[in-house]
Amino acid sequence: MKKKSENIKIFCLGDKNNNWGKYLKNKQIDYLKATGFSGAKGELVPLSDGKGDFYAYAFGTGHKENNSPLITGNSPLIVGLASAKLNSGKYQLLGEIENPTLASLGFELGAYSFDEYKKSNKKIELDYSKIYAASEVKRLAKAAFIARDLINAPPNILGPNGFEEEVQKFAKQNKMQIKTIAGDELLKQNFPMIHAVGRASSQAPRLLDLTWGQKNHPKVTLVGKGVTFDSGGLDIKHAAGMMLMKKDMGGAANVLGLAHAIIDAKLKVNLRVLLPIVENAISSNAFRPGDILPSRLGLNVEIGNTDAEGRLILADALALADEESPEIIIDMATLTGAARIALGPDLPPLYCDDDELVQEMLKAGKYWGDELWHMPLYQPYDEKLNSKIADINHITPSFPFAGSITAALFLKRFVSRAKSYAHLDIFAWSPSGSAGRPQGGTDHGIRAIYQVLKDRYGV
């Protein structure tokens, strides 16, 4: 019988059983076949030692695609399908694994669960003794978990006040400097749109400004949308549309996860993180459709719909970021339903007109199982944002198409000095779960962006 101190083995086996004999005895192979195990993606069958004692699992990784250099199967994080089903224990990955780093990361990401508000003693561990890049796996897993934990937190706990408390803790743990501009101070320091969007809430709107790194290193600025709950404002959402709106701070959560990875890897960057944090609530002083709001950049913005609030708070933060003319500005935001209609929940659109940066991000995303899809900043659509009474409308009320593109074009209006600018319209939620991404709040874009920054600014 397996001793409690021993690791539980997981044999990763493809659907071509020619190699099963390298890892299993004939009796075990016969047993697997008798159970109907074929090595198909996601199959998980317990194994005995021939005496009736359980000691391992066989996990099906499916068929290896011809263009996949990663692991047998059609996803680099496919082992996450196994860890999502396991009970407590310490596990060791064996079998047909071509990239132990990706397999290990998939295992860790798949084992994630959010149990802050339920009784659970489940604890799944991975044996890292034979994994070369253990520190990288742990770094990226923690980055994902930072984002997931924040997104999954209920909005009565993680309102603007609670979110700032978490960011303050994050800053202290990562030795970051942090500055808060809140309430009417936002007006005094020229962030009028952040103030307008958040002023109806009982918890004041705010802008959190975090910095880390040496000033002589290349300036990289991350901006994350932090709407802790989105009622839609006076253009109120219907009940079903409001159910997931605790995740509307998913951009800020993912930015914090990315910041952790950057700092933990000690990349040679002068990092700045800007998080506009608000609740889009309804009250007598809520901003209205038809209002014209001033912005930090000086553009007067006509409000076409109060449920398109995220781009307003991002615009003020992006204008601040751009004032320093950084090397790169990257924003992440749960911005449009149009992005989900176009690409679904798992594939975030990437908007960027720096072709070199785009190709680096797409390549890194494909490698890490964190794929992005390049979408066009199609300039002819920019005129759809024209307003008859202001400098710009923040939506395109008479043009119901290409909502994700026009939102990106709106944001682009507030960035002109940065050498490169990229916008990710993420969903930050896994509706039914997939390999490495259990159901619930999730990470998007962290690994893709991190790898690009590591390649450019690594130690």
N, C-alpha and C positions, 0 to 999 in steps of 0.2 A: 504494500500500500504506500502511496506517496506520502512522505512526511510533510508536516505543516510548513517546515522551513524550506522545502524544495519549491523551485519554480514550476508552474504549470506550463507545459510546452504547448505551443500552437504551431502546427505544421501547415504552412501555406502551400496548397496544392492546386495546380491548374487542371483544366478539364481534359488535358491529354495525359493519361495515366502512365505514360512511358517511364516517367521519372519517380513515380511514387515509391518504387523499391529502394531508392537511395535513402529514404527517411523512415520507411515503415517495414515491418516484417510481413511475410506473406499472409499470415493469419489476420493481421490488422487490415490489410488491403482487402482480403476476402470479406471481412466484417463490414468495411465501409461500403463495398459493393452491395452487400446484402441489405444494408440500410437504405440503399438508393442514392447514396452520395456519389456525385459524378464530378465534383470539382467545379461546378457551376458557381458563378459569382454569388457570394453571400451565404453559401451553405456552411453550417457549423454543426459538427457531430462530435460528441465526446468519444474518447477511445479508452479501452481498458488494456491492462498489461497481459491479458490472456488468462488471468486468474479471477477476473471479475472486478478488479480494482481500477477505478478511474484514475488516469494520470495525465491526460493530454486531450487536445482537440485537433480535429482536422478542419481546416477552413478552406472553402472553395474560392479561388481568385479568378476563375473564369478563363477565357481564352486570351492569350497574349496577342494584341494587335501588332501588325508588322511595323508600325511607326512608333511604337511605345518602347522607350529605352528604360522604363522605370521599374515596373514590377509586373509579373504576370497578371493580366487583367486589364480592364479598360479605364482604370482610375489610379493615379499615383497614391491616393489615400485610401485605397480599397480596404485595407486592414481595419479601418474604422468601422466597417460593417460588422466585424467580429467583436471588437471591444464594446460596442454598443449593447451587445447581448450577454456579456459575461457577468458572472457574480464576482464578489470580492476575492482577491487573490493577487499574487505576484506572478507575472507571465513572462515567458521567453519566446521570441519569434524565431522560427526555424523554417526550413523548406525552401521553396522556389522563390527566393527574394533577391532581386537584382540590385535594389537600392535600399539598404537597411535604414538610411536616414529618412527617406520618404515613408517607408513601411512603419517605422517607429512613430513618426509624426502623425500618420493616419491613425495609429492605435491610440495615441494620447488624445487626439481631437475627438475620436469616436467615443471614447470613454467618458467624455464630459457629461455632467448632469448638473442642473441647478436645483439644489436641495436646501436652500437657505430657509425656506418656510415649511419644510416637512421633515418628519423624523426619518433619518436614513443613516445607516452605518456602513453603506457600501463604499468600499475602497479598492480601486483597481490600480495596480502598480505594474511598471514595466522594468524588466532587467536590462540595465544599460551597460553591463560589463563588457559586451562585445560590440558596442555601437561606437563607431569612430567619432561621429559628430553629435555626441550626446548633448553638449552645451547648446548647439544650434537648435536641436529638437526642443529642448526644454525652454529655450528663449522664445521660440515661435509659438509653442503651445501656450505659454503664459500670456503672450501678447493676445492670442485668440481668446483666452479665458477672461482677460481683463475686459475685452469688448463684450463678450457674451454675458458675463455677470451683470454689467451695468445695464445692458439692454433688457435683460430678463427681470430686473428689479421692478417692483410695482410702482406706479406713478405717485401714490400717496407717500411712499418712502423716498423716491428719487425725484422730487420736485427740484426747482432751481436751488433751494437751500441745501437739500440733501446731495444734489449733484456736486455743488461746490465743495461740500465737506469731503466727498470722495476724491475730488481733484486735488484738494489741499493735501490729503493723505498721500496721493500718488506723487505729488511734487516733493514732499518731504522724503519719501522712500527713494526717489530717484535723484535727490539733491538738485532739484530745479528751483530757480527763482520764480516766484509767482506774484502777480499783481491783479487785483480785482477792481473793476469799475462797475458800480451798481447803482440802480435807481436813478434819481435825477442827476447824479454825477455823470451819467451817460450823455445827457444833454449838454452839460457844461464842457465835456471833453469831445463833443461833436460825434456822437454815435446815435443820431436821431431815429434811425429805423430800428435798431435793436430796442431802443426805449419804447417806441410806438407799438411794436409787436407784443412786448411783454408787460406793458403797463397795466393791463386789465387784471392780471393775476394778483393774488394776495402776497405772493412771493416775488420780490423785485427782479426785473431783468438784470442781466450782468454780462460783462465780457471778462473772461479769464485769460490772462496773458502770461504764458510760461516760457522760460528760456533755459537753455543748457548748452554747454560747450564753450570753446574758445572763440573769441571775437574775430581772430584772424583766419578762422576756417570758413569755408564756403557757407553762405547763408541759405538754409533750407527752412521754409515756413509751411506748417501744416495748419489747415483751418477745418474745423468740424462743426457741422450743424448740431446744435444742442437744444432742440425743442423737447422738453421733458414730457409734455403731453399736448396733443394737438386736437382741440375740439372743432377746429375749422374757423373759430372766431364767429363773427356775425354771419358769415356764410357757413353756417354750422353743418357739420357732417351728419349723416344718418347713423343710426346706432351701429349697424354692422361695420361701417367705415371707421368708426371710432374705436373698435375693439382692440386693435393692435397699436394704437397711437402712443402707447408708452415707448415704442421703439423709434419714435421720431427724433430721438437723440442718438441714433445709431451711428451717424457720421462722427460725432464727437467721441463716442465710445471707441470706434475703430481707430480714430486718430490717436487716442491715448494708448491703445494697444501697440500701434506702430511706433509711437514715441518710446515705449518701453523697449522694444526690440532695438531701436537705434541706440539708445543709451546703454543698454546691457552689452551691446557689441562694441561700444566705445568708438562709434564711427566718427571720423574727423569732420564734423559739421558744426556750424553755429546754429543750433536748433531753436526755432520759435514755434510755439503752439498757441493758436488763438481759438478760443471756444466761446462763441456767443450763446448764452444759455437763457432760455425764456420758457414760459408756459403760454401757449396761445389760448387764452381764456376769454370768457364773455362777461362783460360788465358795462356799466354806464360810460366808462371812459375807454372802451375798446376802440381800436382803429376801425374804420368803416370802408366799405366799397365806395369808390369815388373820391376818397381822400387823396390829397397830394402831399407826399412826405418829402422833406429834404433828406439828403444823404450826405455821408461824410465826404464823398467825392465832389459834391456840389450839384449833382444832377437832381432835379425835382422829379419824383416818381409818382405817377398816378396809380392808385390801387384798383386793380380790376377784380380782385377776389381775395378775401382775407384768409382763405384756405391755401393760398400760395405764399405763406409767410416765411418759409425757410430761406428763400432766395433773398429776402429783404435783410435778414440779420446777417447772412453770409456776405452780402454786398458791402455793408459797413466794415466787416472784419477783413474782407479781401482788400478794400481800399487802404486800410491801415497796413496790411502786410505788404502791399505794393509800394508803399512810400519808401521802403528801405532798398528797393531794387534788388531783391534777392536772386540767387541763382535759380531756385525752383520754388514755386508755390504749388501746393497740392491741396485741394479741398475734397472732403468726403461728406456726402449728404444723402439722406433718404428724401429725395427731392420730388420725384414725379411718378404718378401712376403710369404715365405714358412709357416710361422705361420698362416697367414690368410687362406691359402689353406687348412691347416690341421684343423683349429678350427674356422674359420670365424672371423668376425670383433668384435664380442661381448665377446669372451672367450679367454683371454690372457693365453698363456702357462707360467707356472712357472717352472724354473729350480733351483733345490736345492737338495743337498744330505744330508741335516740335516732333517731326517724324522720327528722329533718332531716339528720343525719349519714349515715344509710343512703341517702337519695335522692341526696345529693351524691356518695357513693362509687359508687353504681350508674351515675349519669350519667357520671362521670369514667372509670369502667372501660369503659363502652361506647365512649366516644370514643377511648380509647387502645388498644383491642383487648386489654383486660385485664379482662375481664368477671367480675363476682361475682354471686352469687344470694342474695337475702335469705331466710334461714331463721328460723323462729320460736323464741324462747326460751319454749317452751310450758310454762307454769308447772305445770299438773297433772302433768307428768312428773317434776317435781322430787322428789316423794315417793318415786319409785322408787329414789332414792339413799339412802333411810333404812337404817340399820343397827340391829340389835337389841342390839349390844354396844358401839357407838361413836357418835360424833356424826354420822358420815356414812360411807357406803361410796363408794369412788371409781368404781365401776361399778354396773350394775344387773343382778346375776347372774340374777334370776328374771324379767327383762323384756328379752327379746332384740331388742327393736325400738328404732328411733329412737336408735341409738348415738351419732350425731354431735350430736343435740340434747341428750341427757343428759350428754355430755361437756362441752358448752358450759355447761349448767346447773351442773355441778360447778364449773367455773372461775368462774362468776358468783358463787358463794358467797364468793369471796375478794376481791371488789371491791364496795365500798359507798360510798366517799367521792368517787371520781372523778366529774366532771361527766358524762363520756361514756365508755363502754367498748365496744370492738368486738373480736370474736374471729374470725379467719379460719382455717378448717380446710383447709389447702392440701395439694396432692399433691407439688409441687416437682419433678415429673418429667414429661417428654413421652415417652410410650411409643413412638410411631411418628413423631413430628414433625408440625408444622403450620406455617402461615404465621407466620414470625417466631419460631418455637420449634422449633429442630432437636431431634432425638431426644437424650434425656439429661436431666441436671439442668437445671431451669429456674426462671424467676422467675414469681411469681404475686402479684398485688395491689400491687406496688410503684408502678406508674404511677397506679393508681386512688387510692391513699392520698396519694401525693405531690401530685396535682393538687388534692385537697381541702385539704391543708395549705397549698399555694401560694395557693389562692384566699382562704383565711382569714388567712394570716400572711405573705403575700409582701411583698417590699420595696416 
